[in-house]
Amino acid sequence: MRDYAETIGFLGQWGRFQQIVFFSLVATIMPNGFGAFTLVFLTDTPSHHCLVSGINLTEDWRKSVIPIRVSDCESPNSVIQCSRYRLDVVRNLSAQGYIPGRDVNLTDLEEEGCVDGWSYSKDIYESTIVSEFDLVCSNQWKQPFTSTVFFVGGLLGSFFSGQLSDRYGRKHILFAALAIQTVFTFAQVFSGSWIMFLIILFINGLGQMSNFVAALVLGSEVLTGKVRVLYSSFGTCLGFAIGYMILPLLAYFLRDWKSLSLALSLPCVAYVPFWWLMPESPRWLLSRGRVEEAEAIIRTAAKWNKVQAPRIIFEDCGVSELSLKHYWIKPRCRTQLFTMTVGYYSLSFNTAQFHENPYISCFISAVVEIPAYISSWMALLYLPRRLSVILTLVFGAVPLYLIQLVPDDLSNLALALEMLGKYSITTGSSLMFAYTAELYPTVLRNTATGTSNTVSRIGSCIAPLLLSLGMYSKYLPYIILGTLAVVAAFAALFLPESFKKPLPETIEQMHRRER
């Protein structure tokens, strides 16, 4: 069989058919931008302190019942959120007319926990799941754990969706993942407990990366030439970035976590008509021996592009045999995917906190990704894949190492270095999605891409835990991320090159290209 891109060359690369596929797939990826960073707002912790209500206290004692301490490593409010002075003692002192700070040394008073619950500030949020389910103080561990559970769902979704997509088709899994995202984002609103929310969030995570991987592979197989490179590097990530940028705008106007979840679920219903616009992958159909269906799609594309299709489009097509042992031929690219994913999510969640307004922080963090995706697209067009991956990893590691050398009074310089690191890591992440899809033949491309993504999702799972190490050493997360990037850059030297080479259709073609 001739090369697939050469066989369908009569369609051209940018006709009406390719334009519809391109922009439809980009649109289906936008919910991933919502879902990946919704937790920035849903799990944020508002300012809070122990609830004091229903007792008679003088105004002075009401203002002083919450202890105030100042720590070198945390803001003052962070150490007064989990205790109060014993109310029975304070009530007696107030009733006797003592004035705090003058008649009574507050540091001598005994403290107690927040036995009556907490009072949460509504200056930024009306509510989050933290205020809804009291994920503070002794339950504070549940806040990062919530994010980890979501990413574990994404990990398992990437693994199983890849195999299901290679078996049942790219299109079916793409829309199944969209349905999961829509239904369970909506269902979150009705969570009556943290456990219930966690279960629904996990299932929501199953559809998160499944959608992205299926859309990535479907576009990579339907589109050809420079349009395929544009889609794999810039198009998919642009859809993600648009969703990412829309998120803080919605969150600004919808400051209740239930209203935000509801608003993010309803637009996904608009994707239902896309089922009739989106074709199945002809490459995948050919790999399954379904030649007539593949030809029907190409003939429809010819009509949309107003070109004449030949009488016989695909000749000498057979079903490729797949053996699982072939799948493990290229495990090394997962090192780079893991490193870039843990770096991407760590820096994204971290840089989203550099401004006192979380909505501005999140929006700026999203905007930074646009130049990164443009750089990735240009690198895929003009630079060898291995060189591109190595350069992005090295340029990402250097500023992360340099941050620890910046004096405390030059916070803007530290911020610039962190954003430079994120720019490089984001560029590399976009590169790796396209690169991974190029390494494997059609018969196992979605399985390979999905399982490689599964390994990378481990990085997103540990990102919240990695950031928490900053409590012990401010620069430890940066040092770990920089070291991972250096190790991954060295490992990239041994990856195969796919620059300016056609996508392999069979396992034999993959072996030939390696040799």
C-alpha positions in Angstrom: 0.0 0.0 0.0 1.2 3.5 -0.8 1.8 6.1 1.8 -1.5 7.3 3.2 -0.7 11.0 2.8 0.3 10.4 -0.8 -2.8 8.3 -1.6 -5.2 11.1 -0.5 -3.0 13.8 -1.9 -5.7 14.7 -4.4 -7.8 16.2 -1.5 -5.2 18.9 -0.8 -4.2 19.8 2.7 -6.6 22.7 3.6 -9.9 22.3 1.9 -13.3 22.6 3.5 -13.2 19.0 4.9 -9.9 19.6 6.7 -11.0 23.0 8.0 -14.2 21.5 9.5 -12.2 18.6 11.1 -9.5 21.0 12.4 -11.7 23.5 14.1 -14.3 21.0 15.3 -11.5 19.0 17.1 -10.0 22.2 18.5 -13.4 23.1 19.9 -13.8 19.6 21.6 -10.5 20.1 23.5 -11.6 23.4 25.1 -13.4 21.5 28.0 -10.0 20.1 29.0 -8.8 23.7 29.7 -11.8 24.1 31.9 -11.4 20.8 33.7 -7.6 20.8 34.3 -7.6 24.0 36.3 -11.1 24.3 37.7 -9.6 23.0 40.9 -7.6 26.2 41.2 -10.9 27.8 42.2 -12.9 24.9 43.5 -10.3 23.8 46.0 -8.9 27.3 47.0 -8.9 28.0 50.7 -10.6 31.2 51.7 -9.4 33.2 54.8 -11.0 31.6 57.8 -11.0 31.5 61.6 -12.9 29.7 64.4 -16.6 30.4 64.5 -17.6 32.5 67.5 -21.3 33.0 67.8 -24.2 32.9 70.2 -22.4 34.2 73.3 -22.4 37.6 75.0 -18.9 39.2 74.8 -17.8 42.8 74.9 -16.6 44.2 71.6 -13.0 44.1 72.8 -13.2 40.5 73.7 -15.0 39.6 70.5 -12.1 41.1 68.5 -9.5 39.3 70.7 -11.0 35.8 71.1 -9.0 34.6 68.0 -5.2 34.4 68.8 -2.9 36.4 66.4 0.6 35.2 65.8 3.2 36.1 63.2 5.4 33.4 61.5 8.5 34.0 59.4 7.4 31.5 56.7 3.7 32.1 56.6 1.2 35.0 56.6 -0.2 36.0 59.9 -3.7 34.7 59.2 -2.4 31.2 58.4 -1.6 30.5 62.1 -4.8 31.7 63.7 -7.2 29.6 61.6 -7.3 26.5 63.8 -7.7 27.7 67.4 -9.3 30.2 69.6 -9.1 31.1 73.3 -11.3 29.0 75.5 -14.8 30.5 75.3 -15.8 29.6 78.9 -12.7 31.5 80.2 -13.2 34.4 77.8 -16.9 34.7 78.7 -16.1 34.9 82.4 -13.4 37.5 81.9 -15.7 39.6 79.7 -18.5 39.4 82.2 -16.2 40.6 85.0 -15.3 43.7 82.9 -11.6 42.8 82.2 -10.1 44.4 79.1 -7.9 42.2 76.9 -4.3 43.3 76.5 -4.6 45.7 79.5 -6.0 43.7 82.4 -5.3 40.2 80.9 -2.2 39.0 79.1 -3.7 37.1 76.1 -0.6 34.8 75.7 -1.4 33.3 79.2 -4.9 32.1 78.1 -5.5 28.5 77.2 -6.5 27.7 73.6 -9.0 25.2 72.1 -9.8 24.0 68.7 -12.6 25.2 66.4 -15.2 23.0 68.1 -18.1 25.1 66.6 -16.7 25.1 63.1 -15.2 27.9 61.1 -16.2 31.3 59.7 -15.0 31.8 56.1 -14.3 35.1 54.3 -16.4 35.9 51.3 -14.2 38.6 49.9 -13.0 36.5 47.0 -15.4 33.4 46.9 -18.9 32.9 47.9 -18.0 29.3 48.5 -15.5 26.6 47.6 -15.5 22.9 48.4 -13.0 23.8 51.2 -15.6 26.0 52.9 -18.5 23.6 51.9 -16.9 20.5 53.5 -14.5 22.2 56.0 -11.3 20.9 54.5 -9.1 22.9 56.9 -7.0 22.4 59.9 -7.0 18.7 60.7 -8.7 18.0 57.4 -6.3 20.2 55.4 -4.7 17.2 53.8 -8.0 16.5 51.9 -7.5 19.7 49.9 -4.4 18.6 47.9 -5.6 15.0 48.0 -8.8 16.1 46.1 -6.6 17.3 43.2 -4.6 14.1 43.2 -7.8 12.0 43.0 -8.8 14.0 39.9 -5.5 13.4 38.2 -5.5 9.7 39.1 -8.8 9.5 37.2 -7.1 11.2 34.3 -4.2 8.6 34.6 -6.6 5.6 34.4 -8.7 7.3 31.7 -5.6 7.8 29.5 -4.6 4.2 29.8 -8.0 2.5 29.1 -9.2 5.0 26.5 -6.1 4.5 24.4 -6.8 0.7 24.2 -10.5 1.2 23.7 -9.9 3.8 21.0 -7.6 1.4 19.0 -10.4 -1.2 19.3 -13.6 0.7 18.8 -12.4 3.8 17.0 -11.2 7.3 17.8 -14.6 9.0 17.2 -16.6 6.9 19.6 -14.1 7.3 22.5 -13.8 11.0 21.9 -17.5 11.6 22.3 -17.8 9.1 25.2 -15.1 11.1 27.0 -17.0 14.4 26.3 -20.2 12.8 27.7 -18.4 11.7 30.9 -17.0 15.2 31.4 -20.4 16.9 30.8 -22.5 14.5 33.0 -20.1 14.3 35.9 -19.2 18.0 36.0 -22.9 18.6 36.3 -23.3 15.9 38.9 -20.7 17.5 41.1 -23.2 20.2 42.0 -25.3 17.7 43.9 -22.5 16.4 46.1 -23.7 16.1 49.6 -20.4 15.2 51.2 -16.7 15.3 50.4 -16.6 11.6 49.7 -19.4 11.9 47.2 -17.7 14.8 45.5 -14.4 12.9 45.4 -16.1 9.9 43.7 -17.8 12.1 41.1 -14.5 14.1 40.5 -12.6 10.8 39.9 -15.1 9.7 37.3 -14.9 13.2 35.7 -11.1 12.8 35.6 -11.5 9.6 33.6 -12.9 11.6 30.7 -10.4 14.5 31.0 -7.3 13.2 29.2 -9.3 10.6 27.3 -10.9 13.4 25.3 -7.6 15.1 24.6 -5.7 12.0 23.5 -8.5 10.8 21.3 -8.8 14.2 19.6 -5.1 14.5 19.2 -4.8 11.1 17.5 -7.9 11.6 15.4 -6.6 14.9 14.0 -3.1 13.5 13.5 -4.5 10.7 11.4 -7.1 12.6 9.3 -4.9 15.7 8.5 -1.7 15.5 6.5 1.4 17.5 5.8 2.0 20.9 7.5 -1.6 21.0 8.6 -1.1 17.9 10.7 1.9 19.5 12.3 0.0 22.7 12.9 -2.9 20.8 14.5 -0.8 18.4 16.6 1.4 21.1 18.1 -0.6 24.4 18.0 -4.2 23.5 17.3 -4.8 21.0 20.1 -3.0 23.2 22.7 -4.7 26.3 21.5 -8.1 24.7 22.2 -6.8 23.8 25.7 -5.5 27.4 26.3 -8.7 29.0 25.2 -10.6 26.9 27.7 -8.0 27.7 30.3 -8.4 31.5 29.6 -12.2 31.3 29.7 -12.1 29.6 33.1 -11.0 32.6 35.2 -13.5 34.9 33.4 -16.4 32.6 34.3 -15.1 32.1 37.8 -14.9 35.9 38.3 -18.6 36.2 37.8 -19.6 32.9 39.3 -17.9 32.8 42.7 -19.9 29.9 44.1 -18.4 26.5 43.3 -21.7 25.0 42.4 -22.6 27.7 40.0 -19.2 27.5 38.4 -19.5 23.7 37.9 -22.9 24.1 36.4 -21.7 26.8 34.0 -18.8 24.6 32.9 -20.9 21.6 32.2 -23.8 23.1 30.1 -21.7 24.4 27.1 -20.5 20.8 26.4 -24.1 20.0 25.2 -23.3 22.1 22.2 -20.9 19.3 21.0 -23.8 16.9 20.1 -24.1 18.2 16.5 -20.3 17.6 16.0 -21.1 13.9 15.8 -22.4 14.3 12.3 -19.5 16.6 11.3 -16.6 14.5 12.6 -15.4 11.6 10.6 -13.8 8.4 11.9 -10.1 8.1 11.2 -9.7 6.5 7.7 -6.2 5.3 8.8 -7.8 3.4 11.7 -10.5 2.0 9.5 -7.8 0.7 7.0 -5.9 -0.8 9.9 -9.0 -2.8 10.8 -9.6 -3.9 7.2 -12.7 -1.7 6.8 -11.6 -0.3 3.4 -15.1 0.6 2.0 -15.8 2.8 5.1 -12.5 4.5 4.7 -13.1 5.2 1.0 -16.6 6.5 1.8 -15.1 9.1 4.1 -12.5 10.2 1.6 -15.1 10.4 -1.2 -17.2 12.6 1.1 -14.2 14.7 1.8 -13.6 15.0 -2.0 -17.1 16.4 -2.4 -16.7 18.9 0.4 -13.3 20.0 -1.2 -14.9 20.0 -4.7 -12.3 17.7 -6.2 -12.6 14.4 -8.1 -11.7 11.2 -6.3 -10.1 8.3 -8.3 -12.2 5.2 -8.9 -10.1 3.1 -6.5 -8.5 5.1 -3.7 -6.9 2.4 -1.5 -5.2 -0.6 -3.0 -3.5 -3.6 -1.4 -4.9 -2.9 2.0 -4.7 -5.6 4.7 -5.3 -5.9 8.4 -2.1 -5.4 10.4 -1.5 -7.9 13.1 -0.9 -6.4 16.5 1.1 -8.0 19.3 1.4 -6.4 22.7 5.1 -7.1 22.8 5.6 -4.5 20.1 4.0 -1.9 22.3 6.9 -1.7 24.7 9.5 -0.9 22.0 9.7 2.8 22.9 9.2 3.2 26.6 11.8 6.0 26.9 9.6 8.9 25.6 7.5 8.5 28.7 10.4 9.9 30.8 10.1 13.2 28.9 6.3 13.2 29.1 6.4 12.5 32.9 9.0 15.3 33.5 7.1 17.8 31.4 3.8 17.0 32.9 4.9 17.3 36.5 6.7 20.5 35.6 3.8 21.9 33.7 1.2 21.3 36.4 3.5 22.3 39.3 4.4 25.6 37.7 0.8 26.2 36.5 -0.7 25.8 39.9 2.2 27.7 41.5 2.3 30.7 39.1 -1.5 30.9 39.5 -0.8 32.2 43.1 1.7 34.9 42.3 -1.0 37.7 42.3 -3.2 38.5 45.2 -6.2 38.2 42.8 -6.5 34.5 41.8 -8.6 35.4 38.7 -5.8 37.6 37.3 -3.2 35.0 38.3 -5.0 32.2 36.5 -5.6 34.3 33.4 -1.9 35.4 33.1 -0.8 31.8 33.6 -3.0 30.8 30.7 -1.9 33.6 28.4 1.7 32.7 28.8 0.9 29.4 27.0 0.1 31.0 23.7 3.7 32.0 22.8 4.8 28.6 24.0 2.5 26.8 21.6 3.6 29.0 18.7 7.2 28.2 19.6 6.3 24.5 19.6 4.6 24.7 16.2 7.7 26.5 14.7 10.0 23.9 16.3 8.0 21.0 14.8 8.2 22.6 11.4 11.9 23.4 11.2 13.8 21.5 13.9 14.5 17.8 14.5 12.4 16.3 17.2 15.1 15.1 19.5 16.9 18.5 19.4 13.6 20.3 20.1 12.9 18.2 23.1 16.4 18.5 24.6 16.5 22.3 24.1 13.1 22.8 25.8 14.1 20.7 28.8 17.5 22.4 29.2 16.0 25.9 28.8 13.3 24.9 31.3 15.9 23.6 33.9 18.2 26.6 33.9 15.8 29.3 35.2 14.5 26.9 37.8 18.0 26.4 39.2 18.7 30.2 39.0 15.6 31.1 41.1 17.3 30.1 44.3 20.1 32.6 43.6 17.7 35.6 43.4 17.6 37.9 46.5 14.3 38.2 48.3 13.9 41.9 47.3 14.0 41.0 43.6 10.7 39.1 43.5 9.9 40.2 40.0 13.1 38.6 38.7 12.2 35.4 40.4 8.7 35.6 38.9 10.2 36.2 35.4 12.5 33.1 35.8 9.6 31.0 36.9 7.5 32.1 33.9 10.4 31.4 31.6 10.6 27.9 33.0 6.9 27.4 32.5 7.2 28.8 28.9 9.9 26.2 28.1 8.2 23.3 29.8 4.9 24.2 28.1 6.6 24.3 24.7 8.1 20.9 25.4 4.8 19.4 26.5 3.2 20.5 23.3 6.1 19.0 21.3 5.9 15.7 23.1 2.2 15.2 22.3 2.9 15.5 18.6 6.1 13.6 18.8 4.6 10.6 20.6 1.8 10.3 18.0 4.5 10.2 15.3 6.5 7.3 16.8 3.8 4.6 16.6 2.0 2.9 13.8 -1.8 3.3 13.2 -2.7 -0.1 14.6 -1.5 0.9 18.1 -1.1 4.7 17.9 -4.0 5.6 20.3 -3.0 2.8 22.7 0.6 3.9 22.7 -0.2 7.6 23.0 -2.8 6.9 25.8 -0.4 4.7 27.8 2.5 7.1 27.4 0.1 9.7 28.7 -0.8 7.4 31.6 2.8 7.6 32.7 2.8 11.3 32.3 -0.4 11.6 34.3 1.6 10.2 37.3 3.4 13.6 37.1 0.2 15.5 37.4 -0.8 13.3 40.4 2.3 14.2 42.3 2.4 17.8 41.4 0.2 19.0 44.3 2.4 16.9 46.7 5.6 18.3 45.1 4.4 21.9 45.7 3.7 21.1 49.3 7.5 20.4 49.8 7.9 24.2 49.6 6.7 24.3 53.3 10.0 22.7 54.3 12.3 24.4 51.8 11.1 27.2 49.5 13.4 26.2 46.6 13.1 22.4 46.9 10.3 22.0 44.3 12.4 24.1 41.8 15.5 22.0 42.4 13.6 18.7 41.9 11.9 20.0 38.7 15.2 21.2 37.3 17.0 17.9 38.1 14.2 15.9 36.4 14.5 18.1 33.3 18.2 17.5 33.0 17.8 13.8 33.4 15.0 13.7 30.8 17.1 15.8 28.4 19.9 13.2 28.6 17.4 10.4 28.0 16.0 12.1 24.9 19.4 11.5 23.2 18.3 7.9 22.7 14.8 8.6 21.2 14.2 7.8 17.5 13.9 10.7 15.0 10.6 11.3 13.2 11.3 14.7 11.6 10.0 15.0 8.0 9.1 11.3 8.0 5.6 9.9 7.2 3.5 8.4 9.9 4.1 4.6 10.1 1.0 2.6 9.1 2.2 -0.8 10.2 4.6 -2.2 12.8 6.9 -3.2 9.9 7.2 0.4 8.8 8.0 1.5 12.3 10.8 -1.1 12.5 12.1 0.0 9.1 12.2 3.6 10.2 14.1 2.8 13.3 16.7 0.9 11.4 
